[in-house]
Amino acid sequence: MSRPPWWHWEVLLASGLGSGLVPRAPGTFGSLAALLPWWGLRTLPVPAYLAAVLACLALGLWLCHRQETRGAGHDPGWVVIDEWVGLWLALFLLPPGWPWLAAGFVLFRLLDIAKPGPVGWCDRRLPGGWGVMVDDLVAGALVCAALQLLAAWLG
């Protein structure tokens, strides 16, 4: 069985509430959908924001493992909970303004697609759900660091 029906709760969560079930560019659509909950998350205090990211990471690890054991294969395109967690990390402490949001989104998608350096290493070398989730976390952390450095440099 490649995956349960789309309405199954595991599929809905793993697919970013269905955003990863689009036929083309599911990662991009999943990342766009991740902006909706992020809009609310961004107002949380830092510890609560990080707790939400960690909780979603734990859920994502479990869901990715479940889908792989169900026969969906490693990192099926429709699983986008990893994009949600990675983008939320990329946008952590984001300076206000649409240009920052656009830069964070585009940079995250570029790193997630190209998988340079440590992003690709995690994707290829870490087993199961760890490889699916951690490569996006690394991409998100790199984008977050780049945006924070740029914001500090711009003053």
C-alpha positions in Angstrom: 0.0 0.0 0.0 1.6 3.3 -1.1 -0.4 5.5 1.3 -3.8 5.5 3.0 -6.6 7.5 1.4 -6.2 11.3 1.4 -8.7 11.7 4.2 -6.9 9.5 6.6 -5.6 11.6 9.5 -1.9 10.5 9.0 -2.0 11.5 5.4 -3.7 14.8 6.2 -1.0 15.7 8.7 2.0 14.3 6.7 0.8 16.1 3.6 0.5 19.5 5.3 -3.3 19.3 5.6 -3.4 18.1 2.0 -1.1 20.8 0.5 1.4 18.1 -0.5 -1.2 16.2 -2.5 -1.1 18.6 -5.5 0.3 16.8 -8.7 3.1 19.3 -9.4 5.6 21.0 -7.0 4.2 19.6 -3.8 7.1 20.9 -1.7 6.5 24.4 -2.9 2.7 24.2 -2.3 3.4 22.6 1.1 5.8 25.5 2.0 3.2 28.0 0.9 0.6 26.3 3.1 3.0 26.4 6.0 2.9 30.2 6.0 -0.7 30.1 7.2 0.0 28.5 10.6 3.3 30.4 10.8 1.4 33.7 10.6 0.0 32.8 14.0 3.1 31.1 15.4 5.2 34.2 14.7 3.4 36.1 17.5 4.3 33.5 20.1 7.1 34.1 22.7 10.4 32.5 21.6 10.1 29.4 23.9 6.5 28.7 22.7 7.6 29.1 19.1 10.5 26.7 19.5 8.3 24.2 21.4 5.8 24.3 18.5 8.6 23.6 16.0 10.0 20.8 18.2 6.5 19.2 18.6 5.9 19.3 14.8 9.4 17.8 14.3 8.6 14.9 16.6 5.2 14.4 14.9 7.0 14.6 11.5 9.6 12.0 12.5 6.9 9.6 13.5 4.7 10.3 10.4 7.6 9.9 8.0 8.5 6.6 9.6 4.9 5.4 9.4 4.6 6.3 5.8 7.9 4.6 4.9 6.8 1.4 6.7 3.5 1.5 4.9 5.3 1.2 1.6 5.3 4.9 0.5 9.1 4.8 0.1 11.7 7.2 1.4 10.6 10.8 1.4 7.6 10.6 -0.9 6.8 13.9 -2.6 3.4 14.2 -1.0 4.9 14.3 2.5 5.5 17.9 3.2 5.5 18.2 7.0 9.3 18.4 6.7 8.8 21.6 4.6 6.5 23.0 7.3 9.1 22.5 10.1 12.0 23.7 8.0 10.3 26.8 6.8 9.2 27.7 10.3 12.8 27.4 11.4 13.9 29.5 8.4 11.5 32.3 9.4 12.4 32.2 13.1 12.9 35.7 14.5 12.3 37.1 11.0 12.5 40.9 10.8 9.1 42.4 9.9 8.2 43.1 6.3 7.3 41.3 3.1 10.8 41.4 1.5 12.1 39.4 4.5 9.3 36.9 4.2 9.8 36.5 0.5 13.6 36.2 0.9 13.1 33.5 3.6 10.6 31.6 1.5 12.7 31.7 -1.7 16.0 30.9 0.0 14.5 28.0 1.9 13.0 26.5 -1.3 16.3 26.9 -3.1 18.2 25.1 -0.4 15.5 22.4 -0.1 15.5 21.7 -3.8 19.3 22.0 -4.5 20.3 20.3 -1.3 23.9 21.8 -1.1 26.5 20.6 1.4 25.1 19.6 4.8 21.5 19.7 3.5 22.2 17.0 0.9 24.4 15.0 3.3 21.5 14.7 5.8 19.1 13.8 3.1 21.4 11.0 1.8 23.0 9.7 5.0 20.4 9.8 7.7 17.9 6.9 7.9 14.2 7.0 7.7 12.3 9.9 9.0 15.5 11.5 10.3 16.8 12.0 6.7 13.4 13.4 5.6 13.1 15.9 8.4 16.6 16.9 9.3 17.7 18.0 5.8 14.8 20.6 5.9 15.8 21.6 9.5 19.4 22.2 8.3 18.1 24.2 5.3 15.9 26.2 7.6 18.7 26.9 10.1 21.0 28.0 7.3 18.4 30.4 5.9 17.6 31.7 9.4 21.3 32.4 10.1 21.7 34.1 6.7 18.7 36.3 7.3 19.8 37.2 10.8 23.3 38.1 9.5 21.8 40.2 6.7 19.5 42.0 9.1 22.4 42.8 11.5 24.6 44.0 8.6 21.8 46.2 7.3 21.4 47.5 10.8 
